[in-house]
Amino acid sequence: MRTLVTLLAFILVIGTVPMAIAQTTGPLVAEGLSLPRDHQYERYDAGKSTYTKVDVSQVPALVKQKQPIYDRTAKAWVYNSPKGLDPRYAAAAAPATAPATTAPAAKAPAATAPAATAPAATAPAATAPAATAPAATAPSTKAPSGEWQRIHGKIESIEGSTMKFRADDGRVLTVDVSGIGSSVRGGLTPGEGVTVIAHEWTGPTAVRANYVQQDSSDPARGGKTASATAPANPALVADGLSLPPDHQYERYNASTSAYGKVEASQVPALVKQKVPIYDRTAKVWVLNTEQKLDPRYAAASPGAAAVSTPAAPALTLPAAATASGLTLPRDHQYERFNPGSSTYAKVDVKQVPALVEQKVPIYDRTAKAWVLNTEHKLDPRYGTIASAMPLSSLPAGQSLTLPKDHQYERYDLASATYMKIDVSQVPTLVQQKIPVYDRTAKTWVLDTEQQVDSRYVAGAARPK
């Protein structure tokens, strides 16, 4: 009898092992992520440019904290700022298998804007050794990476703040229009052609709109702009001001560089208290930080509903800081703009070049001009960004010009580590297609995409 019981127990154990294995080898699904359990994950420390192994169970919490996570096995970022989450790791859109480890080897995007002159050596930008995702195998319905996009199509239906939208390429999207002005949202009708401008994807086919432009008001699509003298709603006139009631107004706190929404009815009293007020709809100050009222908002001034942005003033560049091809007045106040929350935050002049490289909008509050605007266009008065050239385009035997007093490092793609090398070793390593980083100038001589900084080519102005 004991032998029979032992035999039955053995059979039971053998039968359950495959089931246990099946349960543990499947992907870990948590916090909206689907993660292959047998992959090696690493968190990236931007300050130190180092990678540290983490267990798959730690990844969801780290991603929630917006910590950059790299999948070393698949050679792809799970989460990387500013691109966000790789949609292939999203639980709702994950493929049957993880990003294949046999996918073409991912190459790390280069540090895009080499320095014309640079301050003392520090760690490279957070995205310097970043690796791009392997060749896409996911269906086209997956959420894009977080870059600003203009998507044209037609409205299928709209209920409250949710719009069903069919793009011209056939995708059916769910668009959150809660952030759109009530006057625009109320004018949207099914069957109408519109362009959705957005960057924040909340799901494979769900996006939060920052702007919606109707074809009827888009000159590029045969529409007409609204008449300047015929506002849809009568202006709010109070305390000597004439304010379009359907505009979004914000009060500006100079001490924290933060903006807070206010009702149009509150603006006259705030202006009377000399509180700076910004008209977000018209993109212009009602009362600026120098206590100057825009005369177009004066009650006697007609056409306040069609306020246009004044031309940016001419820039003067005293004691300018030069880096990454930019010339930035040191005594100006710079602010990074967050399009999602429509807020500004102060940044030091030294941070501006790296933020511009990452395509973060930067506003020069002193000059009242964008360094890099929300369409990622650089104001030429702040300079230009140097270009790179493919290594293959260099003539045979082309020599390099290398500052001897700079610190150079070779970059190992496999381990994502840097190692100091002598300046005399750089030309040979470049010929061998080994990435080399100039730590002093904070720029790549040869980046991970085999692009050579043109300024290291003999005869060009060299980095300092």
One Martini backbone bead per residue (centre of mass of N, CA, C, O) as a GRO file, in nm:
protein
  464
    1MET     BB    1   0.059   0.062  -0.021
    2ARG     BB    2   0.303   0.254   0.006
    3THR     BB    3   0.398   0.215  -0.283
    4LEU     BB    4   0.144   0.328  -0.420
    5VAL     BB    5   0.154   0.614  -0.295
    6THR     BB    6   0.434   0.689  -0.403
    7LEU     BB    7   0.367   0.655  -0.704
    8LEU     BB    8   0.136   0.865  -0.714
    9ALA     BB    9   0.308   1.107  -0.619
   10PHE     BB   10   0.511   1.099  -0.853
   11ILE     BB   11   0.306   1.142  -1.083
   12LEU     BB   12   0.200   1.414  -0.980
   13VAL     BB   13   0.466   1.570  -0.997
   14ILE     BB   14   0.532   1.519  -1.295
   15GLY     BB   15   0.260   1.654  -1.400
   16THR     BB   16   0.318   1.951  -1.265
   17VAL     BB   17   0.580   2.061  -1.384
   18PRO     BB   18   0.496   2.171  -1.663
   19MET     BB   19   0.294   2.371  -1.540
   20ALA     BB   20   0.499   2.538  -1.379
   21ILE     BB   21   0.672   2.614  -1.617
   22ALA     BB   22   0.449   2.755  -1.780
   23GLN     BB   23   0.398   2.975  -1.557
   24THR     BB   24   0.714   3.092  -1.548
   25THR     BB   25   0.776   3.144  -1.873
   26GLY     BB   26   0.602   3.359  -1.891
   27PRO     BB   27   0.511   3.662  -1.889
   28LEU     BB   28   0.526   3.954  -1.712
   29VAL     BB   29   0.226   4.095  -1.573
   30ALA     BB   30   0.247   4.453  -1.502
   31GLU     BB   31   0.150   4.771  -1.509
   32GLY     BB   32   0.101   4.730  -1.834
   33LEU     BB   33   0.313   4.496  -1.865
   34SER     BB   34   0.525   4.281  -2.087
   35LEU     BB   35   0.773   4.046  -1.960
   36PRO     BB   36   1.039   3.871  -2.012
   37ARG     BB   37   1.187   3.662  -1.778
   38ASP     BB   38   1.472   3.581  -1.948
   39HIS     BB   39   1.564   3.865  -1.927
   40GLN     BB   40   1.794   4.133  -1.918
   41TYR     BB   41   1.785   4.398  -1.683
   42GLU     BB   42   1.844   4.765  -1.685
   43ARG     BB   43   1.942   5.044  -1.516
   44TYR     BB   44   1.977   5.396  -1.586
   45ASP     BB   45   2.234   5.633  -1.504
   46ALA     BB   46   2.268   5.950  -1.613
   47GLY     BB   47   2.484   6.073  -1.421
   48LYS     BB   48   2.693   5.805  -1.461
   49SER     BB   49   2.656   5.616  -1.708
   50THR     BB   50   2.502   5.355  -1.582
   51TYR     BB   51   2.450   5.001  -1.532
   52THR     BB   52   2.190   4.798  -1.360
   53LYS     BB   53   2.082   4.522  -1.245
   54VAL     BB   54   1.748   4.379  -1.271
   55ASP     BB   55   1.462   4.250  -1.190
   56VAL     BB   56   1.171   4.186  -1.345
   57SER     BB   57   0.996   4.269  -1.086
   58GLN     BB   58   1.112   4.580  -1.088
   59VAL     BB   59   1.027   4.721  -1.353
   60PRO     BB   60   0.740   4.842  -1.317
   61ALA     BB   61   0.818   5.044  -1.088
   62LEU     BB   62   1.042   5.194  -1.248
   63VAL     BB   63   0.864   5.290  -1.480
   64LYS     BB   64   0.667   5.449  -1.299
   65GLN     BB   65   0.934   5.635  -1.219
   66LYS     BB   66   1.091   5.690  -1.492
   67GLN     BB   67   1.306   5.469  -1.539
   68PRO     BB   68   1.555   5.365  -1.721
   69ILE     BB   69   1.513   5.066  -1.930
   70TYR     BB   70   1.714   4.781  -2.026
   71ASP     BB   71   1.719   4.525  -2.276
   72ARG     BB   72   1.986   4.324  -2.326
   73THR     BB   73   1.875   4.088  -2.494
   74ALA     BB   74   1.707   4.278  -2.714
   75LYS     BB   75   1.829   4.559  -2.751
   76ALA     BB   76   1.615   4.742  -2.567
   77TRP     BB   77   1.395   4.975  -2.466
   78VAL     BB   78   1.147   5.001  -2.243
   79TYR     BB   79   1.249   5.280  -2.103
   80ASN     BB   80   1.286   5.619  -2.252
   81SER     BB   81   1.409   5.926  -2.234
   82PRO     BB   82   1.165   6.086  -2.434
   83LYS     BB   83   1.008   5.828  -2.569
   84GLY     BB   84   0.941   5.607  -2.368
   85LEU     BB   85   0.746   5.343  -2.431
   86ASP     BB   86   0.769   5.042  -2.561
   87PRO     BB   87   0.492   4.901  -2.711
   88ARG     BB   88   0.593   4.593  -2.688
   89TYR     BB   89   0.556   4.610  -2.353
   90ALA     BB   90   0.264   4.623  -2.370
   91ALA     BB   91   0.010   4.431  -2.264
   92ALA     BB   92  -0.209   4.503  -2.492
   93ALA     BB   93   0.047   4.495  -2.734
   94ALA     BB   94   0.183   4.238  -2.704
   95PRO     BB   95   0.348   4.001  -2.827
   96ALA     BB   96   0.377   3.670  -2.810
   97THR     BB   97   0.666   3.769  -2.821
   98ALA     BB   98   0.937   3.904  -2.763
   99PRO     BB   99   1.178   4.081  -2.848
  100ALA     BB  100   1.398   3.970  -3.050
  101THR     BB  101   1.728   3.851  -3.017
  102THR     BB  102   1.759   3.833  -3.350
  103ALA     BB  103   1.757   4.103  -3.401
  104PRO     BB  104   1.885   4.359  -3.512
  105ALA     BB  105   2.126   4.534  -3.406
  106ALA     BB  106   2.122   4.781  -3.188
  107LYS     BB  107   2.162   5.129  -3.208
  108ALA     BB  108   2.291   5.393  -3.063
  109PRO     BB  109   2.216   5.699  -3.022
  110ALA     BB  110   2.341   5.986  -3.082
  111ALA     BB  111   2.491   6.264  -2.999
  112THR     BB  112   2.362   6.524  -3.187
  113ALA     BB  113   2.514   6.788  -3.033
  114PRO     BB  114   2.793   6.911  -3.071
  115ALA     BB  115   3.050   7.092  -2.933
  116ALA     BB  116   3.204   7.389  -2.979
  117THR     BB  117   3.196   7.459  -2.673
  118ALA     BB  118   3.299   7.350  -2.341
  119PRO     BB  119   3.280   7.268  -2.041
  120ALA     BB  120   3.345   7.091  -1.804
  121ALA     BB  121   3.363   6.774  -1.735
  122THR     BB  122   3.097   6.542  -1.790
  123ALA     BB  123   2.849   6.362  -1.821
  124PRO     BB  124   2.665   6.242  -2.045
  125ALA     BB  125   2.391   6.232  -2.179
  126ALA     BB  126   2.127   6.031  -2.115
  127THR     BB  127   2.115   5.951  -2.446
  128ALA     BB  128   2.394   5.869  -2.553
  129PRO     BB  129   2.380   5.528  -2.506
  130ALA     BB  130   2.136   5.479  -2.664
  131ALA     BB  131   1.903   5.237  -2.771
  132THR     BB  132   1.736   5.119  -3.021
  133ALA     BB  133   1.498   4.956  -3.141
  134PRO     BB  134   1.423   4.697  -3.292
  135ALA     BB  135   1.282   4.568  -3.537
  136ALA     BB  136   0.970   4.592  -3.625
  137THR     BB  137   0.688   4.350  -3.537
  138ALA     BB  138   0.456   4.517  -3.498
  139PRO     BB  139   0.175   4.647  -3.531
  140SER     BB  140   0.050   4.964  -3.644
  141THR     BB  141  -0.132   5.012  -3.371
  142LYS     BB  142   0.090   5.106  -3.215
  143ALA     BB  143   0.236   5.312  -3.014
  144PRO     BB  144   0.414   5.562  -3.031
  145SER     BB  145   0.701   5.735  -2.880
  146GLY     BB  146   0.619   6.072  -2.822
  147GLU     BB  147   0.614   6.228  -3.060
  148TRP     BB  148   0.524   6.470  -3.248
  149GLN     BB  149   0.196   6.475  -3.415
  150ARG     BB  150   0.024   6.474  -3.737
  151ILE     BB  151  -0.325   6.379  -3.773
  152HIS     BB  152  -0.523   6.293  -4.039
  153GLY     BB  153  -0.893   6.310  -4.061
  154LYS     BB  154  -1.203   6.170  -3.934
  155ILE     BB  155  -1.496   6.206  -3.773
  156GLU     BB  156  -1.716   5.970  -3.628
  157SER     BB  157  -1.725   6.059  -3.314
  158ILE     BB  158  -1.878   6.246  -3.023
  159GLU     BB  159  -1.833   6.214  -2.655
  160GLY     BB  160  -1.760   6.462  -2.500
  161SER     BB  161  -1.405   6.383  -2.458
  162THR     BB  162  -1.466   6.165  -2.695
  163MET     BB  163  -1.297   6.066  -3.002
  164LYS     BB  164  -1.369   5.926  -3.305
  165PHE     BB  165  -1.094   5.835  -3.532
  166ARG     BB  166  -1.007   5.845  -3.884
  167ALA     BB  167  -0.740   5.796  -4.048
  168ASP     BB  168  -0.592   5.810  -4.357
  169ASP     BB  169  -0.439   5.517  -4.289
  170GLY     BB  170  -0.699   5.359  -4.119
  171ARG     BB  171  -0.696   5.435  -3.841
  172VAL     BB  172  -0.852   5.382  -3.519
  173LEU     BB  173  -0.913   5.639  -3.285
  174THR     BB  174  -0.883   5.749  -2.948
  175VAL     BB  175  -0.969   6.083  -2.845
  176ASP     BB  176  -0.858   6.312  -2.612
  177VAL     BB  177  -1.035   6.644  -2.567
  178SER     BB  178  -1.011   6.782  -2.276
  179GLY     BB  179  -0.770   7.000  -2.362
  180ILE     BB  180  -0.974   7.143  -2.528
  181GLY     BB  181  -1.140   7.394  -2.613
  182SER     BB  182  -1.475   7.446  -2.591
  183SER     BB  183  -1.513   7.595  -2.865
  184VAL     BB  184  -1.384   7.368  -3.035
  185ARG     BB  185  -1.529   7.115  -2.930
  186GLY     BB  186  -1.824   7.224  -3.002
  187GLY     BB  187  -1.745   7.229  -3.331
  188LEU     BB  188  -1.741   6.929  -3.353
  189THR     BB  189  -1.810   6.696  -3.629
  190PRO     BB  190  -1.923   6.446  -3.787
  191GLY     BB  191  -1.720   6.408  -4.090
  192GLU     BB  192  -1.494   6.587  -4.016
  193GLY     BB  193  -1.202   6.744  -4.092
  194VAL     BB  194  -0.891   6.677  -3.913
  195THR     BB  195  -0.613   6.777  -3.696
  196VAL     BB  196  -0.407   6.593  -3.487
  197ILE     BB  197  -0.219   6.714  -3.205
  198ALA     BB  198   0.039   6.497  -3.065
  199HIS     BB  199   0.231   6.283  -2.792
  200GLU     BB  200   0.020   6.124  -2.599
  201TRP     BB  201   0.010   5.787  -2.538
  202THR     BB  202  -0.241   5.560  -2.375
  203GLY     BB  203  -0.230   5.363  -2.628
  204PRO     BB  204  -0.235   5.198  -2.922
  205THR     BB  205  -0.530   5.384  -2.993
  206ALA     BB  206  -0.454   5.617  -2.779
  207VAL     BB  207  -0.500   5.981  -2.752
  208ARG     BB  208  -0.383   6.303  -2.646
  209ALA     BB  209  -0.488   6.610  -2.723
  210ASN     BB  210  -0.357   6.940  -2.786
  211TYR     BB  211  -0.472   6.965  -3.083
  212VAL     BB  212  -0.745   7.089  -3.307
  213GLN     BB  213  -0.779   7.108  -3.664
  214GLN     BB  214  -0.982   7.237  -3.884
  215ASP     BB  215  -1.028   7.245  -4.218
  216SER     BB  216  -1.198   7.517  -4.218
  217SER     BB  217  -0.919   7.659  -4.065
  218ASP     BB  218  -0.723   7.541  -4.299
  219PRO     BB  219  -0.550   7.670  -4.558
  220ALA     BB  220  -0.405   7.400  -4.657
  221ARG     BB  221  -0.733   7.282  -4.689
  222GLY     BB  222  -0.922   7.538  -4.787
  223GLY     BB  223  -0.949   7.719  -4.558
  224LYS     BB  224  -1.043   7.961  -4.304
  225THR     BB  225  -0.987   8.210  -4.114
  226ALA     BB  226  -1.087   8.383  -3.871
  227SER     BB  227  -1.232   8.663  -3.809
  228ALA     BB  228  -1.114   8.952  -3.648
  229THR     BB  229  -1.416   9.106  -3.639
  230ALA     BB  230  -1.574   8.805  -3.567
  231PRO     BB  231  -1.644   8.688  -3.296
  232ALA     BB  232  -1.817   8.435  -3.155
  233ASN     BB  233  -1.786   8.606  -2.892
  234PRO     BB  234  -1.831   8.839  -2.686
  235ALA     BB  235  -1.660   9.055  -2.522
  236LEU     BB  236  -1.498   9.111  -2.223
  237VAL     BB  237  -1.584   9.405  -2.039
  238ALA     BB  238  -1.331   9.533  -1.803
  239ASP     BB  239  -1.135   9.759  -1.667
  240GLY     BB  240  -1.037   9.838  -1.975
  241LEU     BB  241  -1.105   9.555  -2.098
  242SER     BB  242  -1.073   9.314  -2.383
  243LEU     BB  243  -1.201   8.973  -2.372
  244PRO     BB  244  -1.186   8.668  -2.484
  245PRO     BB  245  -1.386   8.419  -2.339
  246ASP     BB  246  -1.250   8.154  -2.509
  247HIS     BB  247  -0.993   8.188  -2.365
  248GLN     BB  248  -0.683   8.093  -2.222
  249TYR     BB  249  -0.588   8.173  -1.894
  250GLU     BB  250  -0.280   8.279  -1.714
  251ARG     BB  251  -0.101   8.285  -1.427
  252TYR     BB  252   0.210   8.425  -1.314
  253ASN     BB  253   0.484   8.292  -1.121
  254ALA     BB  254   0.793   8.422  -1.073
  255SER     BB  255   0.916   8.243  -0.835
  256THR     BB  256   0.825   7.949  -0.994
  257SER     BB  257   0.751   7.949  -1.302
  258ALA     BB  258   0.429   7.934  -1.292
  259TYR     BB  259   0.111   7.817  -1.416
  260GLY     BB  260  -0.242   7.930  -1.385
  261LYS     BB  261  -0.558   7.892  -1.425
  262VAL     BB  262  -0.807   8.129  -1.546
  263GLU     BB  263  -1.067   8.320  -1.567
  264ALA     BB  264  -1.178   8.579  -1.751
  265SER     BB  265  -1.319   8.722  -1.501
  266GLN     BB  266  -1.030   8.750  -1.337
  267VAL     BB  267  -0.835   8.930  -1.500
  268PRO     BB  268  -0.892   9.230  -1.426
  269ALA     BB  269  -0.812   9.202  -1.124
  270LEU     BB  270  -0.521   9.097  -1.173
  271VAL     BB  271  -0.422   9.338  -1.337
  272LYS     BB  272  -0.473   9.540  -1.108
  273GLN     BB  273  -0.251   9.363  -0.930
  274LYS     BB  274  -0.007   9.296  -1.127
  275VAL     BB  275  -0.061   9.020  -1.266
  276PRO     BB  276   0.056   8.804  -1.475
  277ILE     BB  277  -0.090   8.747  -1.807
  278TYR     BB  278  -0.173   8.460  -2.013
  279ASP     BB  279  -0.255   8.386  -2.353
  280ARG     BB  280  -0.270   8.071  -2.475
  281THR     BB  281  -0.428   8.094  -2.741
  282ALA     BB  282  -0.255   8.355  -2.855
  283LYS     BB  283   0.035   8.368  -2.745
  284VAL     BB  284   0.007   8.612  -2.518
  285TRP     BB  285   0.032   8.894  -2.336
  286VAL     BB  286  -0.152   9.093  -2.140
  287LEU     BB  287   0.046   9.089  -1.882
  288ASN     BB  288   0.358   9.131  -1.817
  289THR     BB  289   0.658   9.116  -1.624
  290GLU     BB  290   0.676   9.451  -1.688
  291GLN     BB  291   0.383   9.577  -1.674
  292LYS     BB  292   0.271   9.532  -1.976
  293LEU     BB  293   0.016   9.620  -2.182
  294ASP     BB  294  -0.166   9.501  -2.428
  295PRO     BB  295  -0.340   9.710  -2.642
  296ARG     BB  296  -0.539   9.485  -2.761
  297TYR     BB  297  -0.693   9.470  -2.461
  298ALA     BB  298  -0.818   9.725  -2.489
  299ALA     BB  299  -1.135   9.841  -2.504
  300ALA     BB  300  -1.071  10.040  -2.756
  301SER     BB  301  -0.963   9.779  -2.894
  302PRO     BB  302  -1.010   9.615  -3.165
  303GLY     BB  303  -0.981   9.271  -3.216
  304ALA     BB  304  -0.890   9.084  -2.964
  305ALA     BB  305  -0.953   8.787  -3.077
  306ALA     BB  306  -0.687   8.832  -3.293
  307VAL     BB  307  -0.429   8.777  -3.153
  308SER     BB  308  -0.091   8.823  -3.214
  309THR     BB  309   0.231   8.746  -3.223
  310PRO     BB  310   0.491   8.906  -3.155
  311ALA     BB  311   0.781   8.988  -3.243
  312ALA     BB  312   1.085   8.911  -3.178
  313PRO     BB  313   1.335   9.041  -3.033
  314ALA     BB  314   1.629   9.154  -3.041
  315LEU     BB  315   1.938   9.017  -2.979
  316THR     BB  316   2.157   9.013  -2.710
  317LEU     BB  317   2.514   8.897  -2.634
  318PRO     BB  318   2.613   8.890  -2.335
  319ALA     BB  319   2.814   8.685  -2.202
  320ALA     BB  320   2.839   8.422  -2.373
  321ALA     BB  321   2.741   8.090  -2.401
  322THR     BB  322   2.921   7.816  -2.555
  323ALA     BB  323   2.729   7.534  -2.694
  324SER     BB  324   2.643   7.316  -2.928
  325GLY     BB  325   2.628   7.577  -3.131
  326LEU     BB  326   2.550   7.778  -2.905
  327THR     BB  327   2.434   8.115  -2.812
  328LEU     BB  328   2.416   8.221  -2.462
  329PRO     BB  329   2.300   8.427  -2.246
  330ARG     BB  330   2.382   8.422  -1.910
  331ASP     BB  331   2.157   8.652  -1.802
  332HIS     BB  332   1.934   8.468  -1.878
  333GLN     BB  333   1.607   8.331  -1.867
  334TYR     BB  334   1.535   7.985  -1.859
  335GLU     BB  335   1.279   7.760  -2.004
  336ARG     BB  336   1.096   7.476  -1.978
  337PHE     BB  337   0.853   7.309  -2.180
  338ASN     BB  338   0.530   7.154  -2.109
  339PRO     BB  339   0.284   7.052  -2.321
  340GLY     BB  340   0.097   6.880  -2.135
  341SER     BB  341   0.079   7.126  -1.891
  342SER     BB  342   0.166   7.418  -1.967
  343THR     BB  343   0.465   7.445  -1.841
  344TYR     BB  344   0.723   7.615  -1.660
  345ALA     BB  345   1.090   7.577  -1.607
  346LYS     BB  346   1.367   7.643  -1.469
  347VAL     BB  347   1.698   7.687  -1.620
  348ASP     BB  348   2.013   7.653  -1.681
  349VAL     BB  349   2.230   7.745  -1.921
  350LYS     BB  350   2.386   7.464  -1.913
  351GLN     BB  351   2.117   7.289  -1.994
  352VAL     BB  352   2.023   7.374  -2.279
  353PRO     BB  353   2.183   7.205  -2.491
  354ALA     BB  354   2.076   6.925  -2.397
  355LEU     BB  355   1.771   6.991  -2.435
  356VAL     BB  356   1.789   7.052  -2.737
  357GLU     BB  357   1.888   6.769  -2.817
  358GLN     BB  358   1.603   6.652  -2.686
  359LYS     BB  359   1.367   6.847  -2.784
  360VAL     BB  360   1.323   7.073  -2.572
  361PRO     BB  361   1.149   7.332  -2.501
  362ILE     BB  362   1.287   7.675  -2.511
  363TYR     BB  363   1.267   7.971  -2.305
  364ASP     BB  364   1.337   8.322  -2.328
  365ARG     BB  365   1.234   8.542  -2.096
  366THR     BB  366   1.404   8.798  -2.150
  367ALA     BB  367   1.358   8.798  -2.481
  368LYS     BB  368   1.093   8.667  -2.568
  369ALA     BB  369   1.210   8.376  -2.680
  370TRP     BB  370   1.272   8.103  -2.868
  371VAL     BB  371   1.504   7.865  -2.897
  372LEU     BB  372   1.300   7.613  -2.882
  373ASN     BB  373   1.025   7.512  -3.012
  374THR     BB  374   0.732   7.308  -3.043
  375GLU     BB  375   0.855   7.242  -3.353
  376HIS     BB  376   1.174   7.217  -3.336
  377LYS     BB  377   1.276   7.520  -3.376
  378LEU     BB  378   1.557   7.708  -3.429
  379ASP     BB  379   1.686   7.999  -3.342
  380PRO     BB  380   1.931   8.150  -3.531
  381ARG     BB  381   2.030   8.355  -3.303
  382TYR     BB  382   2.153   8.092  -3.133
  383GLY     BB  383   2.232   7.927  -3.379
  384THR     BB  384   2.383   7.608  -3.451
  385ILE     BB  385   2.396   7.269  -3.539
  386ALA     BB  386   2.606   7.042  -3.576
  387SER     BB  387   2.730   6.804  -3.797
  388ALA     BB  388   2.723   6.482  -3.939
  389MET     BB  389   2.918   6.202  -4.075
  390PRO     BB  390   2.976   5.940  -4.241
  391LEU     BB  391   3.238   5.730  -4.235
  392SER     BB  392   3.212   5.636  -4.542
  393SER     BB  393   3.261   5.947  -4.656
  394LEU     BB  394   3.546   5.929  -4.602
  395PRO     BB  395   3.838   5.958  -4.715
  396ALA     BB  396   4.107   5.801  -4.778
  397GLY     BB  397   4.327   5.906  -4.524
  398GLN     BB  398   4.174   6.077  -4.341
  399SER     BB  399   4.227   6.309  -4.111
  400LEU     BB  400   4.245   6.411  -3.770
  401THR     BB  401   4.134   6.659  -3.530
  402LEU     BB  402   4.291   6.657  -3.201
  403PRO     BB  403   4.279   6.747  -2.892
  404LYS     BB  404   4.532   6.675  -2.664
  405ASP     BB  405   4.374   6.779  -2.382
  406HIS     BB  406   4.174   6.558  -2.412
  407GLN     BB  407   3.927   6.322  -2.312
  408TYR     BB  408   3.922   5.984  -2.408
  409GLU     BB  409   3.667   5.730  -2.508
  410ARG     BB  410   3.573   5.409  -2.523
  411TYR     BB  411   3.290   5.223  -2.651
  412ASP     BB  412   3.099   4.951  -2.520
  413LEU     BB  413   2.821   4.801  -2.636
  414ALA     BB  414   2.790   4.540  -2.467
  415SER     BB  415   2.846   4.701  -2.167
  416ALA     BB  416   2.814   5.013  -2.157
  417THR     BB  417   3.121   5.125  -2.157
  418TYR     BB  418   3.396   5.324  -2.047
  419MET     BB  419   3.741   5.399  -2.179
  420LYS     BB  420   4.035   5.515  -2.149
  421ILE     BB  421   4.235   5.704  -2.387
  422ASP     BB  422   4.460   5.793  -2.608
  423VAL     BB  423   4.489   6.014  -2.862
  424SER     BB  424   4.666   5.815  -3.044
  425GLN     BB  425   4.419   5.592  -3.065
  426VAL     BB  426   4.178   5.715  -3.220
  427PRO     BB  427   4.221   5.672  -3.529
  428THR     BB  428   4.224   5.359  -3.515
  429LEU     BB  429   3.942   5.322  -3.387
  430VAL     BB  430   3.785   5.461  -3.612
  431GLN     BB  431   3.873   5.263  -3.835
  432GLN     BB  432   3.736   5.022  -3.650
  433LYS     BB  433   3.451   5.136  -3.553
  434ILE     BB  434   3.496   5.271  -3.269
  435PRO     BB  435   3.359   5.431  -3.030
  436VAL     BB  436   3.421   5.788  -2.953
  437TYR     BB  437   3.467   5.994  -2.660
  438ASP     BB  438   3.455   6.342  -2.568
  439ARG     BB  439   3.460   6.448  -2.247
  440THR     BB  440   3.535   6.750  -2.263
  441ALA     BB  441   3.321   6.827  -2.508
  442LYS     BB  442   3.071   6.644  -2.508
  443THR     BB  443   3.140   6.436  -2.760
  444TRP     BB  444   3.147   6.270  -3.056
  445VAL     BB  445   3.358   6.142  -3.281
  446LEU     BB  446   3.233   5.843  -3.279
  447ASP     BB  447   2.944   5.701  -3.304
  448THR     BB  448   2.701   5.436  -3.283
  449GLU     BB  449   2.628   5.522  -3.606
  450GLN     BB  450   2.889   5.606  -3.765
  451GLN     BB  451   2.934   5.915  -3.683
  452VAL     BB  452   3.113   6.202  -3.771
  453ASP     BB  453   3.246   6.473  -3.652
  454SER     BB  454   3.324   6.729  -3.863
  455ARG     BB  455   3.531   6.884  -3.660
  456TYR     BB  456   3.752   6.634  -3.674
  457VAL     BB  457   3.812   6.717  -3.947
  458ALA     BB  458   4.044   6.817  -4.134
  459GLY     BB  459   3.993   7.182  -4.148
  460ALA     BB  460   3.814   7.214  -3.911
  461ALA     BB  461   3.649   7.331  -3.652
  462ARG     BB  462   3.729   7.264  -3.338
  463PRO     BB  463   3.677   7.152  -3.048
  464LYS     BB  464   3.684   7.291  -2.688
   0.00000   0.00000   0.00000
